[in-house]
Amino acid sequence: MSVFDCAAAHIKSISPYQPGKPISELAREMGLDESSIVKLASNENPLGMSPSARAAAEAALADVARYPDGNGFDLKQAVSRHHDVATGQIVLGNGSNDVLEMVARALLGPGRSAVYSRHAFAVYPLATLAAGASGIEVPARDFGCDLAAMRDAIRDDTRVVFIANPNNPTGTFVEADALERFIADVPAGVLVVLDEAYSEYLPPERAYDSVRWLAKYPNLLVSRTFSKAYGLAGLRVGYGLGQTEVIDLLNRVRQPFNVTSVGLAAAVAALADQDFVRATAATNADGLRQVRSFLDSEGIDCIPSFANFIAFQVGDAAATNRRLLEQGVIVRPIAGYAMPQWLRVSIGLEAENARFTDALRKALS
Ligand SMILES: *Cc1c(COP(=O)(O)O)cnc(C)c1O
């Protein structure tokens, strides 16, 4: 028997995460010039990062022979001021994925279950299954969370409910009041993980402050990331906010130096540059309108999005994706999200969006 044969069944049952294709890989495969390739596949920030975050990252490089501050003192201070929470209510992660993994390690395990929606972020089933727990996937409503069905799906062995708002890859959004009613209705022993990776992109009339709910709901954990609107995806920094008891549990399973010194320094500076975040949201709103109006004018079915990407239906998505790749445009097939006829495109700069719409028109003609 091989090592693989002897591995636990719940590990062998996992289908690995499929990331967006890197620019360098497509350039190699197609013999294209890297600079001619447009990557709109991983919901990255087309404006890059705040100049002050870049300067802070570069300055931090001088000290990389030292271990990072394992408690992330400076970043916790900054996050504490930003959200008006105590530093004991913050856990830092190597990306917010790391926070989701900590939740699974701390609360899930064999004989336990987690609830999430169909078409929800792939890391929820991954983290759940890796912990040896079972995943309860609840059918979606209009591609978004069906909160009533998710409430009904909670069993005695359920310990976690994962909700991304807005959700990736569908871009769907649950209104704040419905969400709060749901949280209030979840049993006290079940942690609701509210994954707000895209909340900076919400239009003002949809924006809500879930951090204010933490005082009322001890079983709520809010997760945020520096990967999207803050433009630090490659540095891997995210955080979770909760009541101190929950944060204490997560810290028990956290790797001691899980966030790099460069990431910590950049994140402090990035958080201080809210003008950059506002510019990012404005660029995204314009780009989303640009792409949406193209899809509408071509009669291509799409899911109204509240984030920095949009999913659209093309029938044979694998073939369309191939034709886009041949033209140097990388988007994301989402067959792994039970949406084999759909593609997801991240919103880029105006010229990148135009490259995408031109390429899609050709791909479909
Ligand atoms: C991108 C994304 C994240 C963030 O992942 P990081 O690990 O912080 O880079 C979290 N949740 C969802 C739903 C996402 O789409």
PDBQT file of the ligand as one rigid body, heavy atoms in Angstrom, charges set to zero:
ROOT
HETATM    1  C1  LIG A 401     -10.775  36.249  -2.303  1.00  0.00    +0.000 C 
HETATM    2  C2  LIG A 401     -11.652  35.763  -1.219  1.00  0.00    +0.000 A 
HETATM    3  C3  LIG A 401     -11.184  35.685   0.081  1.00  0.00    +0.000 A 
HETATM    4  C4  LIG A 401      -9.842  36.207   0.435  1.00  0.00    +0.000 C 
HETATM    5  O1  LIG A 401      -8.872  35.291   0.425  1.00  0.00    +0.000 OA
HETATM    6  P1  LIG A 401      -7.453  35.694   1.044  1.00  0.00    +0.000 P 
HETATM    7  O2  LIG A 401      -7.006  34.433   1.662  1.00  0.00    +0.000 OA
HETATM    8  O3  LIG A 401      -7.689  36.772   2.040  1.00  0.00    +0.000 OA
HETATM    9  O4  LIG A 401      -6.633  36.139  -0.110  1.00  0.00    +0.000 OA
HETATM   10  C5  LIG A 401     -12.033  35.248   1.075  1.00  0.00    +0.000 A 
HETATM   11  N1  LIG A 401     -13.299  34.919   0.803  1.00  0.00    +0.000 NA
HETATM   12  C6  LIG A 401     -13.803  35.020  -0.424  1.00  0.00    +0.000 A 
HETATM   13  C7  LIG A 401     -15.229  34.726  -0.649  1.00  0.00    +0.000 C 
HETATM   14  C8  LIG A 401     -12.985  35.422  -1.473  1.00  0.00    +0.000 A 
HETATM   15  O5  LIG A 401     -13.487  35.489  -2.705  1.00  0.00    +0.000 OA
ENDROOT
TORSDOF 0
